[in-house]
Amino acid sequence: MTPPLSLELLRQLSERIEQAMGLYFPPDRFLDLDRKIRAAARELAFLDVEAFANWLLSSPLASDRVRMLAGYLTVGETYFYREPRAWEVLQREILPTLLTSRAGENQRLRLWSAACSTGEEPYTMAMTLAQTIPSLQDWQCLILATDINPNVIHRAKAGVYSAWSFRGIPSELKSRYFCPLEKGQFALHPDIKKMVTFAEANIANPDLIPNSGLMDVIFCRNVLFYFSPERVKRVLERFYDALVDGGWLIVSPVETTYLTDLPFVPVLIDGTTVYRKDALNPRKPMGWSVPTPWFVPLGAEPASPLVETPALPRMVWPPVFAPEELPLPKPVFVAAVSPVAEAAPPPPPVVVEEPEATLSLYEQAQRAYELGKYEYVVATLLPLCRSLDTEARPTADTNQPFTLLARAYANHGQLAEARSWCEKALRVDQFNPSLHYLLATVLLEQERVTEATRALQKAVYADPDFVLAHFALGNLLHQQRRYADANRYLTSALSILRRTPMEDILPESEGLTAGRLTALVNSMLGGNRR
């Protein structure tokens, strides 16, 4: 295994990443940064992690490199109706006030899920609107969902979730808005799914804050603590500008301390602190009296099951509005507001629940892997994999736990163990291109270049359209200055990419799209013509 990156190189990477993406890796997180950079280098077939780091530092991080890194540097932990008190405040107090003020003339609502991850938060917004607004078809509703990580955006658009995502949702809403699929998956109802527009965007970038002055509600939860204090201040100031006067910002309880010096007005509602834009009276703590509910309460029994009512009210669905298209609404708050001495302290941080008992060991480990908890994956899968390994006739089903265990070991830097379990999986399925590719990435980090090259060639043989294997071989040969051989594989990769939609996430990559790999291959081919 190559040695850890130097502290100076990590410091430079941290500064460059913070400038380009807003993500903050202080010295006490350098070990985490080293691990994430190492994983990116391994999967992109760079022989030398230090060379990869210097490549990232060779010029200001272009958008393609930023998006590629986002898949490795960000981890999304979310589920439906996470932090339920925030959703109760939205449904029981904020939405009725907005609906009353807009009734009859300006019947539009605009909500934004910033850093939406895999989509549970914006889809919860959509379900909440469907529960709250009696005549949904009479309203123009925009739910915008953005994230810097193209991989999670791709998954969010699919609208398919495992049991892990439902640990915060009432069972009756799950049965109403989701249809069961195979292997414990659930598909979101199309009429809820189409209420959300997804877009790839970095909230740390001032040019990508949408709909300035037009948002009614912004959710930005459990992301601010990834930014430096100065970056947090700038992001929150942009949120302030993006809201209508009287609009609302909802953050996680653990992030309320970030708003103490900003003009948002803290509003205490049933023990939960949310933030309102009041341009005339900034920073004046407010109390909030509850209006009489006239809507369907959260979790109420639906009129009939989803299978009997396949279509929810249709939305009038505009694209993201340009400022000149909409008049600024006049917020009229019907609830009486009375000052209080000071806002109550925020509730304690929400403890992340353990996986549901209904999840198999493999499913629990898979979710932990997505969250970067590789030690948990090893502890969970190792006894299972050892048991499967002793069976007289292992089946193809053993590939999943074997492969996931190998990946967890690799990401944790335990390369010998990663290689061992990958080879065990290959003995069961010797023509699996993904396994050959995984083995190649492990061998590369062990500096076994010849064996890694053979593994990549086997991956290409098993799947001639495995574009990442073609690219890895080309990159590997390019670094050995074998430019003619490198061009052959890179040209093959380019030929495959031309048949692939440019927005598609490539298999075995962490958010790398066909369009971005095309740009990278073209760049390398240009440099190889000598």
GUMI-123399 format. One record per residue (C-alpha): residue number from 0; x, y, z. Coordinates in steps of 0.1 Angstrom, whole numbers. Example, Ala and Ser with C-alpha at 12.3 -4.5 7.8 and 13.67 -1.06 7.14 Angstrom:
// residues 2
REC     k      c1      c2      c3
REC     0     123     -45      78
REC     1     137     -11      71
//
This chain:
// residues 530
REC     k      c1      c2      c3
REC     0       0       0       0
REC     1      13      35      -9
REC     2      22      57      21
REC     3      -3      83      34
REC     4      -2     117      16
REC     5      20     143      33
REC     6       4     168      56
REC     7      14     196      32
REC     8      -2     179       2
REC     9     -34     173      23
REC    10     -34     209      33
REC    11     -33     220      -3
REC    12     -60     196     -13
REC    13     -82     208      16
REC    14     -78     244       5
REC    15     -85     236     -32
REC    16    -116     215     -24
REC    17    -129     242       0
REC    18    -124     269     -27
REC    19    -141     248     -54
REC    20    -168     229     -35
REC    21    -172     245      -1
REC    22    -165     212      16
REC    23    -142     218      46
REC    24    -115     193      57
REC    25     -97     208      87
REC    26     -65     190     100
REC    27     -85     167     123
REC    28    -102     153      92
REC    29     -71     149      70
REC    30     -72     111      76
REC    31    -107     110      62
REC    32     -96     132      32
REC    33     -66     109      25
REC    34     -89      79      25
REC    35    -114      95       1
REC    36     -87     107     -23
REC    37     -72      73     -23
REC    38    -105      57     -32
REC    39    -109      81     -61
REC    40     -74      74     -74
REC    41     -78      37     -71
REC    42    -111      36     -91
REC    43     -97      59    -118
REC    44     -67      36    -122
REC    45     -40      60    -111
REC    46      -8      41    -101
REC    47       3      68     -77
REC    48     -20      85     -52
REC    49       4     113     -49
REC    50       4     118     -87
REC    51     -34     118     -86
REC    52     -34     145     -59
REC    53      -9     166     -78
REC    54     -31     162    -109
REC    55     -60     176     -89
REC    56     -38     205     -78
REC    57     -23     211    -113
REC    58     -49     237    -121
REC    59     -81     252    -106
REC    60    -106     224    -101
REC    61    -127     225    -133
REC    62    -163     216    -131
REC    63    -158     180    -144
REC    64    -132     173    -116
REC    65    -154     189     -90
REC    66    -184     167     -99
REC    67    -162     136    -101
REC    68    -148     143     -66
REC    69    -183     149     -52
REC    70    -191     112     -55
REC    71    -162     104     -32
REC    72    -161     134      -8
REC    73    -198     136       1
REC    74    -220     110      20
REC    75    -257     114      22
REC    76    -276     101      53
REC    77    -313     107      49
REC    78    -347      91      51
REC    79    -383     100      47
REC    80    -397     124      74
REC    81    -363     127      90
REC    82    -366     150     121
REC    83    -404     147     122
REC    84    -410     179     142
REC    85    -397     200     113
REC    86    -423     183      90
REC    87    -451     189     116
REC    88    -442     226     117
REC    89    -442     228      79
REC    90    -476     211      76
REC    91    -494     224     107
REC    92    -483     260     107
REC    93    -462     272      78
REC    94    -482     258      49
REC    95    -517     268      62
REC    96    -504     304      66
REC    97    -490     305      31
REC    98    -521     289      16
REC    99    -544     314      33
REC   100    -523     344      21
REC   101    -522     331     -15
REC   102    -558     318     -18
REC   103    -578     330     -48
REC   104    -551     350     -66
REC   105    -514     341     -64
REC   106    -518     303     -59
REC   107    -482     294     -62
REC   108    -458     277     -38
REC   109    -420     273     -42
REC   110    -400     250     -20
REC   111    -363     241     -22
REC   112    -345     211      -8
REC   113    -308     222      -8
REC   114    -284     192      -6
REC   115    -312     168     -13
REC   116    -291     137     -14
REC   117    -310     106     -27
REC   118    -343     125     -27
REC   119    -361     115       5
REC   120    -364     151      17
REC   121    -380     166     -15
REC   122    -403     137     -19
REC   123    -414     142      17
REC   124    -422     178       7
REC   125    -443     165     -21
REC   126    -462     140       1
REC   127    -467     168      26
REC   128    -482     191       0
REC   129    -505     163     -12
REC   130    -516     157      23
REC   131    -521     194      31
REC   132    -537     210       0
REC   133    -573     199      -6
REC   134    -573     211     -43
REC   135    -538     205     -53
REC   136    -546     208     -90
REC   137    -555     245     -85
REC   138    -520     254     -73
REC   139    -488     259     -91
REC   140    -462     242     -70
REC   141    -424     241     -75
REC   142    -403     217     -55
REC   143    -367     221     -65
REC   144    -341     196     -53
REC   145    -304     202     -57
REC   146    -272     184     -48
REC   147    -236     186     -58
REC   148    -233     148     -61
REC   149    -245     136     -96
REC   150    -247     100     -83
REC   151    -273     107     -57
REC   152    -293     129     -81
REC   153    -294     100    -105
REC   154    -307      77     -77
REC   155    -332     103     -65
REC   156    -347     106    -100
REC   157    -353      69    -101
REC   158    -376      71     -70
REC   159    -368      36     -58
REC   160    -359      30     -21
REC   161    -351       2       3
REC   162    -366      -4      38
REC   163    -338      18      53
REC   164    -354      50      39
REC   165    -387      43      56
REC   166    -377      43      92
REC   167    -393      78      97
REC   168    -425      74      77
REC   169    -459      65      90
REC   170    -469      30      77
REC   171    -501      43      62
REC   172    -482      69      41
REC   173    -458      42      29
REC   174    -487      21      17
REC   175    -504      51       1
REC   176    -475      65     -18
REC   177    -452      35     -26
REC   178    -456       3     -45
REC   179    -435     -28     -34
REC   180    -410     -42     -58
REC   181    -387     -72     -57
REC   182    -359     -76     -31
REC   183    -374     -53      -6
REC   184    -375     -22     -28
REC   185    -403       3     -31
REC   186    -412      26     -60
REC   187    -426      60     -54
REC   188    -460      68     -69
REC   189    -455      86    -103
REC   190    -478     115     -93
REC   191    -456     123     -63
REC   192    -424     117     -82
REC   193    -432     142    -109
REC   194    -438     170     -84
REC   195    -401     173     -78
REC   196    -375     188    -102
REC   197    -339     177     -96
REC   198    -309     197    -106
REC   199    -272     193    -100
REC   200    -259     223     -81
REC   201    -234     233     -54
REC   202    -250     256     -28
REC   203    -215     269     -21
REC   204    -214     284     -56
REC   205    -230     319     -56
REC   206    -240     315     -93
REC   207    -261     285     -86
REC   208    -286     298     -60
REC   209    -318     296     -80
REC   210    -349     319     -82
REC   211    -335     348     -62
REC   212    -362     363     -41
REC   213    -389     337     -50
REC   214    -386     308     -26
REC   215    -412     303       1
REC   216    -395     276      21
REC   217    -359     263      20
REC   218    -348     231      37
REC   219    -310     228      42
REC   220    -304     203      69
REC   221    -273     184      81
REC   222    -250     199      55
REC   223    -238     232      69
REC   224    -214     216      93
REC   225    -194     203      63
REC   226    -185     240      55
REC   227    -161     264      70
REC   228    -177     291      92
REC   229    -171     318      66
REC   230    -186     296      39
REC   231    -216     289      61
REC   232    -222     326      65
REC   233    -221     333      28
REC   234    -244     303      20
REC   235    -270     315      46
REC   236    -268     351      32
REC   237    -277     337      -2
REC   238    -305     317      12
REC   239    -318     349      27
REC   240    -317     366      -7
REC   241    -334     336     -23
REC   242    -365     338       0
REC   243    -395     360      -4
REC   244    -401     384      24
REC   245    -417     362      51
REC   246    -402     330      36
REC   247    -389     302      58
REC   248    -355     285      63
REC   249    -355     251      81
REC   250    -321     237      93
REC   251    -312     208     115
REC   252    -314     213     153
REC   253    -276     209     155
REC   254    -271     237     130
REC   255    -291     265     146
REC   256    -260     280     162
REC   257    -249     290     127
REC   258    -278     316     124
REC   259    -271     336     156
REC   260    -254     365     137
REC   261    -276     366     106
REC   262    -307     386      99
REC   263    -331     356     100
REC   264    -358     359     127
REC   265    -359     328     149
REC   266    -394     316     154
REC   267    -403     291     181
REC   268    -432     268     171
REC   269    -441     240     195
REC   270    -406     237     208
REC   271    -390     237     174
REC   272    -370     267     161
REC   273    -373     277     125
REC   274    -362     309     107
REC   275    -382     335      89
REC   276    -370     363      66
REC   277    -384     396      78
REC   278    -367     424      60
REC   279    -382     451      82
REC   280    -375     435     116
REC   281    -345     413     114
REC   282    -332     393     144
REC   283    -362     398     166
REC   284    -372     365     183
REC   285    -408     357     177
REC   286    -434     333     192
REC   287    -459     317     169
REC   288    -495     309     177
REC   289    -510     279     160
REC   290    -538     286     134
REC   291    -569     263     134
REC   292    -560     233     112
REC   293    -583     229      82
REC   294    -562     203      64
REC   295    -556     165      66
REC   296    -533     160      95
REC   297    -499     143      90
REC   298    -504     105      91
REC   299    -542     107      89
REC   300    -559      77      73
REC   301    -562      82      36
REC   302    -596      81      20
REC   303    -587      50       1
REC   304    -556      29      -6
REC   305    -533      39     -34
REC   306    -542       8     -54
REC   307    -578      20     -56
REC   308    -570      56     -64
REC   309    -540      54     -88
REC   310    -539      91     -97
REC   311    -534     119     -72
REC   312    -545     154     -83
REC   313    -525     165    -112
REC   314    -500     194    -107
REC   315    -498     225    -129
REC   316    -461     220    -134
REC   317    -440     250    -145
REC   318    -402     249    -150
REC   319    -379     268    -126
REC   320    -394     303    -128
REC   321    -374     333    -141
REC   322    -378     363    -118
REC   323    -397     383    -144
REC   324    -424     356    -147
REC   325    -438     358    -112
REC   326    -449     388     -92
REC   327    -435     388     -57
REC   328    -464     377     -34
REC   329    -474     398      -5
REC   330    -470     376      26
REC   331    -500     379      49
REC   332    -496     361      82
REC   333    -530     353      97
REC   334    -515     338     128
REC   335    -510     363     156
REC   336    -473     367     164
REC   337    -462     377     199
REC   338    -427     385     210
REC   339    -410     363     236
REC   340    -380     370     257
REC   341    -358     347     238
REC   342    -361     316     216
REC   343    -360     284     235
REC   344    -328     263     230
REC   345    -330     239     201
REC   346    -339     203     207
REC   347    -311     178     212
REC   348    -295     163     181
REC   349    -315     135     165
REC   350    -300     101     171
REC   351    -297      81     139
REC   352    -317      49     143
REC   353    -302      15     138
REC   354    -313      -3     107
REC   355    -347     -19     107
REC   356    -349     -54     119
REC   357    -365     -63      86
REC   358    -333     -56      67
REC   359    -310     -86      60
REC   360    -274     -85      72
REC   361    -263     -78      37
REC   362    -288     -49      33
REC   363    -276     -34      66
REC   364    -240     -37      55
REC   365    -249     -22      21
REC   366    -264       8      37
REC   367    -235      12      61
REC   368    -211      10      31
REC   369    -230      39      14
REC   370    -225      59      46
REC   371    -187      52      46
REC   372    -189      30      77
REC   373    -165       3      64
REC   374    -156     -11      98
REC   375    -193     -18     104
REC   376    -195     -35      70
REC   377    -166     -58      79
REC   378    -179     -66     113
REC   379    -214     -74      99
REC   380    -204     -94      68
REC   381    -172    -112      79
REC   382    -190    -140      99
REC   383    -216    -144      71
REC   384    -189    -146      44
REC   385    -168    -171      64
REC   386    -199    -192      68
REC   387    -207    -190      30
REC   388    -171    -198      22
REC   389    -172    -231      40
REC   390    -202    -243      20
REC   391    -194    -272      -3
REC   392    -211    -255     -33
REC   393    -211    -218     -31
REC   394    -236    -201     -53
REC   395    -237    -169     -73
REC   396    -256    -154     -44
REC   397    -224    -154     -24
REC   398    -210    -128     -48
REC   399    -229     -99     -32
REC   400    -216    -103       3
REC   401    -181    -113      -8
REC   402    -179     -83     -32
REC   403    -192     -58      -6
REC   404    -168     -72      20
REC   405    -139     -68      -5
REC   406    -149     -32     -13
REC   407    -151     -24      24
REC   408    -117     -39      31
REC   409    -102     -19       1
REC   410    -117      14      13
REC   411    -104       7      47
REC   412     -69       1      34
REC   413     -68     -36      42
REC   414     -57     -46       7
REC   415     -47     -82      13
REC   416     -81     -90      28
REC   417     -98     -71       0
REC   418     -79     -92     -26
REC   419     -86    -124      -9
REC   420    -124    -120      -8
REC   421    -124    -106     -43
REC   422    -106    -137     -56
REC   423    -131    -159     -36
REC   424    -160    -142     -54
REC   425    -142    -147     -88
REC   426    -139    -184     -81
REC   427    -177    -185     -80
REC   428    -182    -162    -110
REC   429    -151    -160    -131
REC   430    -166    -140    -159
REC   431    -179    -112    -137
REC   432    -164     -80    -152
REC   433    -171     -59    -121
REC   434    -151     -83    -100
REC   435    -121     -83    -123
REC   436    -123     -45    -123
REC   437    -124     -44     -85
REC   438     -95     -68     -82
REC   439     -75     -46    -106
REC   440     -80     -15     -84
REC   441     -68     -34     -54
REC   442     -38     -48     -73
REC   443     -29     -13     -85
REC   444     -28       0     -49
REC   445      -6     -29     -41
REC   446      16     -17     -69
REC   447      12     -51     -88
REC   448       9     -34    -122
REC   449      13     -65    -144
REC   450     -14     -84    -125
REC   451     -37     -54    -125
REC   452     -33     -50    -162
REC   453     -43     -87    -167
REC   454     -73     -82    -145
REC   455     -85     -52    -165
REC   456     -80     -71    -197
REC   457    -102     -99    -183
REC   458    -128     -73    -174
REC   459    -128     -60    -210
REC   460    -130     -96    -223
REC   461    -159    -104    -201
REC   462    -177     -72    -211
REC   463    -164     -55    -242
REC   464    -186     -24    -234
REC   465    -172     -20    -199
REC   466    -161      16    -206
REC   467    -144      22    -173
REC   468    -122      -8    -178
REC   469    -112       5    -212
REC   470    -104      38    -197
REC   471     -85      23    -168
REC   472     -63       3    -192
REC   473     -57      34    -213
REC   474     -48      54    -182
REC   475     -26      27    -169
REC   476      -6      24    -202
REC   477      -6      62    -205
REC   478      12      65    -172
REC   479      38      39    -184
REC   480      43      61    -215
REC   481      30      33    -237
REC   482      11      59    -257
REC   483       2      38    -288
REC   484     -14      10    -266
REC   485     -30      36    -244
REC   486     -46      53    -274
REC   487     -61      20    -286
REC   488     -80      15    -253
REC   489     -89      52    -249
REC   490    -103      53    -284
REC   491    -124      22    -276
REC   492    -136      39    -245
REC   493    -146      70    -266
REC   494    -164      48    -291
REC   495    -185      33    -263
REC   496    -192      67    -247
REC   497    -206      80    -280
REC   498    -233      54    -277
REC   499    -241      64    -241
REC   500    -263      93    -230
REC   501    -240     120    -217
REC   502    -259     124    -185
REC   503    -258      87    -175
REC   504    -238      76    -145
REC   505    -212      50    -155
REC   506    -212      16    -138
REC   507    -186      11    -112
REC   508    -180      49    -109
REC   509    -189      72     -80
REC   510    -210      97     -99
REC   511    -188     100    -130
REC   512    -211     107    -160
REC   513    -205      96    -196
REC   514    -201     133    -206
REC   515    -174     140    -180
REC   516    -154     108    -189
REC   517    -157     118    -226
REC   518    -140     151    -218
REC   519    -113     134    -198
REC   520    -106     108    -225
REC   521    -105     135    -252
REC   522     -80     154    -231
REC   523     -58     123    -227
REC   524     -60     114    -264
REC   525     -49     149    -273
REC   526     -19     146    -249
REC   527     -10     112    -263
REC   528      -6     123    -299
REC   529      32     126    -300
//
